[in-house]
Amino acid sequence: KISDKTIKAIVFDLGFYDNASFSKFFKCHTNMTPSQFKAQP
């Protein structure tokens, strides 16, 4: 967690087609949404 990139930019950098696909994948593997993860201190 060292980037100021937006979640949307990261989604496309990782090759996902859209935010929904990435969010579903991310939540399945971390039990939190990308926004929740990014908001952590």
PyMOL Python script that loads the backbone (N, CA, C, O; Angstrom):
from pymol import cmd

cmd.read_pdbstr("""\
ATOM      1  N   LYS A   1       0.852  -1.189   0.000  1.00  0.00           N
ATOM      2  CA  LYS A   1       0.000   0.000   0.000  1.00  0.00           C
ATOM      3  C   LYS A   1       0.890   1.242   0.000  1.00  0.00           C
ATOM      4  O   LYS A   1       0.968   1.978   0.984  1.00  0.00           O
ATOM      5  N   ILE A   2       1.546   1.447  -1.114  1.00  0.00           N
ATOM      6  CA  ILE A   2       2.494   2.555  -1.184  1.00  0.00           C
ATOM      7  C   ILE A   2       2.225   3.469  -2.369  1.00  0.00           C
ATOM      8  O   ILE A   2       3.099   4.231  -2.784  1.00  0.00           O
ATOM      9  N   SER A   3       1.030   3.394  -2.907  1.00  0.00           N
ATOM     10  CA  SER A   3       0.737   4.148  -4.119  1.00  0.00           C
ATOM     11  C   SER A   3      -0.389   5.151  -3.909  1.00  0.00           C
ATOM     12  O   SER A   3      -1.314   4.926  -3.129  1.00  0.00           O
ATOM     13  N   ASP A   4      -0.284   6.253  -4.621  1.00  0.00           N
ATOM     14  CA  ASP A   4      -1.371   7.224  -4.637  1.00  0.00           C
ATOM     15  C   ASP A   4      -2.279   7.013  -5.842  1.00  0.00           C
ATOM     16  O   ASP A   4      -3.149   7.837  -6.122  1.00  0.00           O
ATOM     17  N   LYS A   5      -2.076   5.914  -6.550  1.00  0.00           N
ATOM     18  CA  LYS A   5      -2.909   5.614  -7.713  1.00  0.00           C
ATOM     19  C   LYS A   5      -4.350   5.396  -7.274  1.00  0.00           C
ATOM     20  O   LYS A   5      -4.617   4.950  -6.158  1.00  0.00           O
ATOM     21  N   THR A   6      -5.262   5.715  -8.164  1.00  0.00           N
ATOM     22  CA  THR A   6      -6.669   5.426  -7.889  1.00  0.00           C
ATOM     23  C   THR A   6      -6.905   3.926  -8.049  1.00  0.00           C
ATOM     24  O   THR A   6      -6.132   3.223  -8.699  1.00  0.00           O
ATOM     25  N   ILE A   7      -7.980   3.462  -7.446  1.00  0.00           N
ATOM     26  CA  ILE A   7      -8.339   2.052  -7.594  1.00  0.00           C
ATOM     27  C   ILE A   7      -8.589   1.739  -9.067  1.00  0.00           C
ATOM     28  O   ILE A   7      -8.199   0.677  -9.552  1.00  0.00           O
ATOM     29  N   LYS A   8      -9.233   2.654  -9.773  1.00  0.00           N
ATOM     30  CA  LYS A   8      -9.513   2.434 -11.197  1.00  0.00           C
ATOM     31  C   LYS A   8      -8.221   2.233 -11.990  1.00  0.00           C
ATOM     32  O   LYS A   8      -8.153   1.355 -12.849  1.00  0.00           O
ATOM     33  N   ALA A   9      -7.202   3.036 -11.708  1.00  0.00           N
ATOM     34  CA  ALA A   9      -5.922   2.897 -12.406  1.00  0.00           C
ATOM     35  C   ALA A   9      -5.278   1.547 -12.098  1.00  0.00           C
ATOM     36  O   ALA A   9      -4.717   0.906 -12.987  1.00  0.00           O
ATOM     37  N   ILE A  10      -5.359   1.122 -10.854  1.00  0.00           N
ATOM     38  CA  ILE A  10      -4.785  -0.165 -10.464  1.00  0.00           C
ATOM     39  C   ILE A  10      -5.535  -1.307 -11.137  1.00  0.00           C
ATOM     40  O   ILE A  10      -4.924  -2.272 -11.598  1.00  0.00           O
ATOM     41  N   VAL A  11      -6.851  -1.197 -11.193  1.00  0.00           N
ATOM     42  CA  VAL A  11      -7.685  -2.218 -11.841  1.00  0.00           C
ATOM     43  C   VAL A  11      -7.212  -2.456 -13.267  1.00  0.00           C
ATOM     44  O   VAL A  11      -6.998  -3.600 -13.669  1.00  0.00           O
ATOM     45  N   PHE A  12      -7.050  -1.396 -14.023  1.00  0.00           N
ATOM     46  CA  PHE A  12      -6.645  -1.541 -15.411  1.00  0.00           C
ATOM     47  C   PHE A  12      -5.186  -1.968 -15.540  1.00  0.00           C
ATOM     48  O   PHE A  12      -4.845  -2.703 -16.466  1.00  0.00           O
ATOM     49  N   ASP A  13      -4.321  -1.525 -14.633  1.00  0.00           N
ATOM     50  CA  ASP A  13      -2.923  -1.969 -14.640  1.00  0.00           C
ATOM     51  C   ASP A  13      -2.824  -3.479 -14.444  1.00  0.00           C
ATOM     52  O   ASP A  13      -1.937  -4.125 -15.002  1.00  0.00           O
ATOM     53  N   LEU A  14      -3.731  -4.038 -13.655  1.00  0.00           N
ATOM     54  CA  LEU A  14      -3.728  -5.475 -13.377  1.00  0.00           C
ATOM     55  C   LEU A  14      -4.441  -6.294 -14.444  1.00  0.00           C
ATOM     56  O   LEU A  14      -4.443  -7.523 -14.382  1.00  0.00           O
ATOM     57  N   GLY A  15      -5.046  -5.625 -15.420  1.00  0.00           N
ATOM     58  CA  GLY A  15      -5.665  -6.336 -16.523  1.00  0.00           C
ATOM     59  C   GLY A  15      -7.123  -6.688 -16.333  1.00  0.00           C
ATOM     60  O   GLY A  15      -7.675  -7.463 -17.115  1.00  0.00           O
ATOM     61  N   PHE A  16      -7.761  -6.141 -15.314  1.00  0.00           N
ATOM     62  CA  PHE A  16      -9.187  -6.383 -15.134  1.00  0.00           C
ATOM     63  C   PHE A  16      -9.971  -5.479 -16.068  1.00  0.00           C
ATOM     64  O   PHE A  16      -9.539  -4.372 -16.388  1.00  0.00           O
ATOM     65  N   TYR A  17     -11.129  -5.961 -16.503  1.00  0.00           N
ATOM     66  CA  TYR A  17     -11.945  -5.227 -17.465  1.00  0.00           C
ATOM     67  C   TYR A  17     -12.691  -4.059 -16.826  1.00  0.00           C
ATOM     68  O   TYR A  17     -12.889  -3.019 -17.455  1.00  0.00           O
ATOM     69  N   ASP A  18     -13.100  -4.238 -15.575  1.00  0.00           N
ATOM     70  CA  ASP A  18     -13.852  -3.176 -14.902  1.00  0.00           C
ATOM     71  C   ASP A  18     -13.690  -3.279 -13.387  1.00  0.00           C
ATOM     72  O   ASP A  18     -13.174  -4.267 -12.866  1.00  0.00           O
ATOM     73  N   ASN A  19     -14.142  -2.239 -12.699  1.00  0.00           N
ATOM     74  CA  ASN A  19     -14.011  -2.185 -11.242  1.00  0.00           C
ATOM     75  C   ASN A  19     -14.768  -3.311 -10.552  1.00  0.00           C
ATOM     76  O   ASN A  19     -14.295  -3.861  -9.557  1.00  0.00           O
ATOM     77  N   ALA A  20     -15.939  -3.655 -11.073  1.00  0.00           N
ATOM     78  CA  ALA A  20     -16.756  -4.683 -10.429  1.00  0.00           C
ATOM     79  C   ALA A  20     -16.040  -6.031 -10.410  1.00  0.00           C
ATOM     80  O   ALA A  20     -16.061  -6.730  -9.397  1.00  0.00           O
ATOM     81  N   SER A  21     -15.411  -6.396 -11.512  1.00  0.00           N
ATOM     82  CA  SER A  21     -14.676  -7.665 -11.574  1.00  0.00           C
ATOM     83  C   SER A  21     -13.532  -7.683 -10.571  1.00  0.00           C
ATOM     84  O   SER A  21     -13.332  -8.666  -9.858  1.00  0.00           O
ATOM     85  N   PHE A  22     -12.790  -6.594 -10.525  1.00  0.00           N
ATOM     86  CA  PHE A  22     -11.672  -6.514  -9.587  1.00  0.00           C
ATOM     87  C   PHE A  22     -12.163  -6.527  -8.148  1.00  0.00           C
ATOM     88  O   PHE A  22     -11.603  -7.230  -7.307  1.00  0.00           O
ATOM     89  N   SER A  23     -13.206  -5.756  -7.858  1.00  0.00           N
ATOM     90  CA  SER A  23     -13.723  -5.680  -6.485  1.00  0.00           C
ATOM     91  C   SER A  23     -14.174  -7.046  -5.990  1.00  0.00           C
ATOM     92  O   SER A  23     -13.923  -7.409  -4.841  1.00  0.00           O
ATOM     93  N   LYS A  24     -14.837  -7.800  -6.853  1.00  0.00           N
ATOM     94  CA  LYS A  24     -15.292  -9.135  -6.477  1.00  0.00           C
ATOM     95  C   LYS A  24     -14.093 -10.044  -6.188  1.00  0.00           C
ATOM     96  O   LYS A  24     -14.084 -10.765  -5.191  1.00  0.00           O
ATOM     97  N   PHE A  25     -13.093 -10.007  -7.053  1.00  0.00           N
ATOM     98  CA  PHE A  25     -11.873 -10.789  -6.856  1.00  0.00           C
ATOM     99  C   PHE A  25     -11.166 -10.378  -5.563  1.00  0.00           C
ATOM    100  O   PHE A  25     -10.778 -11.231  -4.764  1.00  0.00           O
ATOM    101  N   PHE A  26     -11.003  -9.075  -5.365  1.00  0.00           N
ATOM    102  CA  PHE A  26     -10.286  -8.544  -4.200  1.00  0.00           C
ATOM    103  C   PHE A  26     -10.992  -8.925  -2.907  1.00  0.00           C
ATOM    104  O   PHE A  26     -10.354  -9.370  -1.953  1.00  0.00           O
ATOM    105  N   LYS A  27     -12.312  -8.748  -2.877  1.00  0.00           N
ATOM    106  CA  LYS A  27     -13.068  -9.048  -1.656  1.00  0.00           C
ATOM    107  C   LYS A  27     -13.037 -10.542  -1.339  1.00  0.00           C
ATOM    108  O   LYS A  27     -13.002 -10.933  -0.172  1.00  0.00           O
ATOM    109  N   CYS A  28     -13.049 -11.359  -2.363  1.00  0.00           N
ATOM    110  CA  CYS A  28     -12.983 -12.808  -2.168  1.00  0.00           C
ATOM    111  C   CYS A  28     -11.669 -13.210  -1.493  1.00  0.00           C
ATOM    112  O   CYS A  28     -11.640 -14.144  -0.692  1.00  0.00           O
ATOM    113  N   HIS A  29     -10.591 -12.507  -1.815  1.00  0.00           N
ATOM    114  CA  HIS A  29      -9.270 -12.860  -1.301  1.00  0.00           C
ATOM    115  C   HIS A  29      -8.857 -12.107  -0.042  1.00  0.00           C
ATOM    116  O   HIS A  29      -7.935 -12.536   0.652  1.00  0.00           O
ATOM    117  N   THR A  30      -9.522 -10.986   0.271  1.00  0.00           N
ATOM    118  CA  THR A  30      -9.102 -10.194   1.431  1.00  0.00           C
ATOM    119  C   THR A  30     -10.214  -9.961   2.456  1.00  0.00           C
ATOM    120  O   THR A  30      -9.953  -9.463   3.552  1.00  0.00           O
ATOM    121  N   ASN A  31     -11.443 -10.316   2.107  1.00  0.00           N
ATOM    122  CA  ASN A  31     -12.609 -10.079   2.962  1.00  0.00           C
ATOM    123  C   ASN A  31     -12.873  -8.600   3.214  1.00  0.00           C
ATOM    124  O   ASN A  31     -13.512  -8.244   4.204  1.00  0.00           O
ATOM    125  N   MET A  32     -12.389  -7.738   2.327  1.00  0.00           N
ATOM    126  CA  MET A  32     -12.707  -6.310   2.392  1.00  0.00           C
ATOM    127  C   MET A  32     -12.669  -5.748   0.978  1.00  0.00           C
ATOM    128  O   MET A  32     -12.035  -6.305   0.082  1.00  0.00           O
ATOM    129  N   THR A  33     -13.359  -4.639   0.806  1.00  0.00           N
ATOM    130  CA  THR A  33     -13.370  -4.006  -0.509  1.00  0.00           C
ATOM    131  C   THR A  33     -12.053  -3.252  -0.721  1.00  0.00           C
ATOM    132  O   THR A  33     -11.345  -2.959   0.242  1.00  0.00           O
ATOM    133  N   PRO A  34     -11.726  -2.941  -1.972  1.00  0.00           N
ATOM    134  CA  PRO A  34     -10.524  -2.150  -2.218  1.00  0.00           C
ATOM    135  C   PRO A  34     -10.550  -0.803  -1.486  1.00  0.00           C
ATOM    136  O   PRO A  34      -9.520  -0.349  -0.987  1.00  0.00           O
ATOM    137  N   SER A  35     -11.707  -0.172  -1.422  1.00  0.00           N
ATOM    138  CA  SER A  35     -11.819   1.112  -0.713  1.00  0.00           C
ATOM    139  C   SER A  35     -11.549   0.951   0.778  1.00  0.00           C
ATOM    140  O   SER A  35     -10.881   1.787   1.387  1.00  0.00           O
ATOM    141  N   GLN A  36     -12.067  -0.121   1.363  1.00  0.00           N
ATOM    142  CA  GLN A  36     -11.814  -0.380   2.781  1.00  0.00           C
ATOM    143  C   GLN A  36     -10.322  -0.614   3.018  1.00  0.00           C
ATOM    144  O   GLN A  36      -9.761  -0.133   4.003  1.00  0.00           O
ATOM    145  N   PHE A  37      -9.693  -1.346   2.121  1.00  0.00           N
ATOM    146  CA  PHE A  37      -8.263  -1.609   2.243  1.00  0.00           C
ATOM    147  C   PHE A  37      -7.455  -0.323   2.137  1.00  0.00           C
ATOM    148  O   PHE A  37      -6.543  -0.086   2.929  1.00  0.00           O
ATOM    149  N   LYS A  38      -7.791   0.497   1.162  1.00  0.00           N
ATOM    150  CA  LYS A  38      -7.051   1.741   0.947  1.00  0.00           C
ATOM    151  C   LYS A  38      -7.222   2.704   2.126  1.00  0.00           C
ATOM    152  O   LYS A  38      -6.325   3.499   2.405  1.00  0.00           O
ATOM    153  N   ALA A  39      -8.357   2.642   2.815  1.00  0.00           N
ATOM    154  CA  ALA A  39      -8.638   3.548   3.930  1.00  0.00           C
ATOM    155  C   ALA A  39      -7.904   3.161   5.217  1.00  0.00           C
ATOM    156  O   ALA A  39      -7.863   3.943   6.167  1.00  0.00           O
ATOM    157  N   GLN A  40      -7.334   1.971   5.248  1.00  0.00           N
ATOM    158  CA  GLN A  40      -6.615   1.550   6.449  1.00  0.00           C
ATOM    159  C   GLN A  40      -5.398   2.439   6.673  1.00  0.00           C
ATOM    160  O   GLN A  40      -4.764   2.891   5.719  1.00  0.00           O
ATOM    161  N   PRO A  41      -5.075   2.685   7.948  1.00  0.00           N
ATOM    162  CA  PRO A  41      -3.880   3.499   8.257  1.00  0.00           C
ATOM    163  C   PRO A  41      -2.588   2.765   7.932  1.00  0.00           C
ATOM    164  O   PRO A  41      -1.502   3.309   8.133  1.00  0.00           O
TER     165      PRO A  41
END
""", "prot")
cmd.dss("prot")
cmd.show_as("cartoon", "prot")
cmd.util.cbc("prot")
cmd.orient("prot")
